[in-house]
Amino acid sequence: MTSLLHLDSSANCSVESVSRALTALFADTWRARHGSTGYRYRDLVADPVPPLTTAYCALGRRLERHDLAPPTSVAELVETPAEQGEWAVTHPLITEVLTAGTILIGAPMYNYSVSASLKAWIDRVSFPGAFTDPHTRENLLCDTQVVVISARGGIYSAGSPREAWDFQTPYLRVYLAKQGVAQENMHFITAELTLADVAPHLAPFQSQAAHSLATARAQVIELAVMQVTETVMPNRWKTATVGFAGRGS
Amino acid sequence: MTSLLHLDSSANCSVESVSRALTALFADTWRARHGSTGYRYRDLVADPVPPLTTAYCALGRRLERHDLAPPTSVAELVETPAEQGEWAVTHPLITEVLTAGTILIGAPMYNYSVSASLKAWIDRVSFPGAFTDPHTRENLLCDTQVVVISARGGIYSAGSPREAWDFQTPYLRVYLAKQGVAQENMHFITAELTLADVAPHLAPFQSQAAHSLATARAQVIELAVMQVTETVMPNRWKTATVGFAGRGS
């Protein structure tokens, strides 16, 4: 079934949040075509993923010692009530990822990286072996589309003076690739200079900020429509890649 | 006063945690010379920093609009009880940073970056203007020593095939520099291959892992003794820098 897992991670839950506005635009466009049956929303701020515990680490290490095991077998390796509790929190989150045709991630830049809320989700779902077939070692996310909508206060795009300070989108690209997401299935859309209307020293960049936001909105709609069309068939049958990967705002 | 703020962020609170063992070794060495008066410990897992909220963002944006303000004036800009609550949580954490001569950070690599627990601390203490003198724009952390003790399951050091996947120590170096910490006051000690005794595919690297840990332990003791000697005088009067910056295990 065509499905969309929509994650937001901006601590700002007001209408001021640019990443939340853009992910909502994507989701609205997607649902206008597909309806809400395959749509799932998770607000990582309103409903935060619990921090990892020693029991989570102990269970994860046991998986590593067993050279990984399928998620459905993890329950058999649980040894304590605390580990049982950790797995009860973690397994549904992993299942959400595995069953999503497209994962939409709202990822504002906080202190040059992803927000702590998004990192808490990353740390928990990245359980040893979660996205790998234990028998074939095949990536279970090879057909998953991931749309990252990022927002940042300044300019950090490729070629800018602050490019080297961007530990947000390059990080997510590496992280997603290591989980098995194909490069051609990653789509990054970025709105920059979101603080231009707030910080006095960024006031000269307000028109550039408006242009960045308008461009991001157009890309979001175009990508959402394209996703609606393309997710009808599995990626392995696709001949063309979506053209947004790597493009800044 | 000579002082040490000790932070741990490994979700594994058992004796298995390498980063916790190494930060404890540093702290023990430091306290053996200085006593415990200037020592402060914060466990970011046992006592997690609360996630940011919309009220935190609203107060932060107001600071940005006012072109920053000294931390002591922030309370005057608070407009709601929620913002008051956010500042009541945040201000003591900022004060801890500003009053520490040395900040010791236990930073395990989780999914190629810092742990969500450490990121939650970073996101909260990095309040607009917190570490900048509002009148002179001088960095308030220019004399602060920061010791980062990192641990990671594999090999990500400079020159290794996985160097480009390291969004942990290069990230902290950029983040700390942007907060005003001088490059010569940053000290990184890293234990690698901490999963060699756990994951079967890393078993061939067990002796290399033991060497990495032994080297890290020696560096921790040497640096702690050096810190004990050097923190007697402010950094601006120092002529030599500590030689561990940037060196892997």
Boltz contact constraints between the chains, C-beta under 6 A:
constraints:
  - contact:
      token1: [A, 11]
      token2: [B, 52]
      max_distance: 6.0
  - contact:
      token1: [A, 11]
      token2: [B, 57]
      max_distance: 6.0
  - contact:
      token1: [A, 12]
      token2: [B, 54]
      max_distance: 6.0
  - contact:
      token1: [A, 12]
      token2: [B, 57]
      max_distance: 6.0
  - contact:
      token1: [A, 13]
      token2: [B, 54]
      max_distance: 6.0
  - contact:
      token1: [A, 14]
      token2: [B, 54]
      max_distance: 6.0
  - contact:
      token1: [A, 48]
      token2: [B, 51]
      max_distance: 6.0
  - contact:
      token1: [A, 51]
      token2: [B, 48]
      max_distance: 6.0
  - contact:
      token1: [A, 51]
      token2: [B, 117]
      max_distance: 6.0
  - contact:
      token1: [A, 52]
      token2: [B, 11]
      max_distance: 6.0
  - contact:
      token1: [A, 54]
      token2: [B, 12]
      max_distance: 6.0
  - contact:
      token1: [A, 54]
      token2: [B, 13]
      max_distance: 6.0
  - contact:
      token1: [A, 54]
      token2: [B, 14]
      max_distance: 6.0
  - contact:
      token1: [A, 57]
      token2: [B, 11]
      max_distance: 6.0
  - contact:
      token1: [A, 57]
      token2: [B, 12]
      max_distance: 6.0
  - contact:
      token1: [A, 61]
      token2: [B, 198]
      max_distance: 6.0
  - contact:
      token1: [A, 64]
      token2: [B, 198]
      max_distance: 6.0
  - contact:
      token1: [A, 64]
      token2: [B, 199]
      max_distance: 6.0
  - contact:
      token1: [A, 65]
      token2: [B, 198]
      max_distance: 6.0
  - contact:
      token1: [A, 67]
      token2: [B, 200]
      max_distance: 6.0
  - contact:
      token1: [A, 110]
      token2: [B, 123]
      max_distance: 6.0
  - contact:
      token1: [A, 111]
      token2: [B, 122]
      max_distance: 6.0
  - contact:
      token1: [A, 111]
      token2: [B, 126]
      max_distance: 6.0
  - contact:
      token1: [A, 111]
      token2: [B, 175]
      max_distance: 6.0
  - contact:
      token1: [A, 112]
      token2: [B, 175]
      max_distance: 6.0
  - contact:
      token1: [A, 116]
      token2: [B, 116]
      max_distance: 6.0
  - contact:
      token1: [A, 116]
      token2: [B, 119]
      max_distance: 6.0
  - contact:
      token1: [A, 116]
      token2: [B, 120]
      max_distance: 6.0
  - contact:
      token1: [A, 116]
      token2: [B, 123]
      max_distance: 6.0
  - contact:
      token1: [A, 117]
      token2: [B, 51]
      max_distance: 6.0
  - contact:
      token1: [A, 119]
      token2: [B, 116]
      max_distance: 6.0
  - contact:
      token1: [A, 119]
      token2: [B, 119]
      max_distance: 6.0
  - contact:
      token1: [A, 120]
      token2: [B, 116]
      max_distance: 6.0
  - contact:
      token1: [A, 122]
      token2: [B, 111]
      max_distance: 6.0
  - contact:
      token1: [A, 123]
      token2: [B, 110]
      max_distance: 6.0
  - contact:
      token1: [A, 123]
      token2: [B, 111]
      max_distance: 6.0
  - contact:
      token1: [A, 123]
      token2: [B, 116]
      max_distance: 6.0
  - contact:
      token1: [A, 126]
      token2: [B, 111]
      max_distance: 6.0
  - contact:
      token1: [A, 165]
      token2: [B, 174]
      max_distance: 6.0
  - contact:
      token1: [A, 167]
      token2: [B, 167]
      max_distance: 6.0
  - contact:
      token1: [A, 167]
      token2: [B, 171]
      max_distance: 6.0
  - contact:
      token1: [A, 171]
      token2: [B, 167]
      max_distance: 6.0
  - contact:
      token1: [A, 174]
      token2: [B, 165]
      max_distance: 6.0
  - contact:
      token1: [A, 175]
      token2: [B, 111]
      max_distance: 6.0
  - contact:
      token1: [A, 175]
      token2: [B, 112]
      max_distance: 6.0
  - contact:
      token1: [A, 198]
      token2: [B, 61]
      max_distance: 6.0
  - contact:
      token1: [A, 198]
      token2: [B, 64]
      max_distance: 6.0
  - contact:
      token1: [A, 198]
      token2: [B, 65]
      max_distance: 6.0
  - contact:
      token1: [A, 199]
      token2: [B, 64]
      max_distance: 6.0
  - contact:
      token1: [A, 200]
      token2: [B, 67]
      max_distance: 6.0
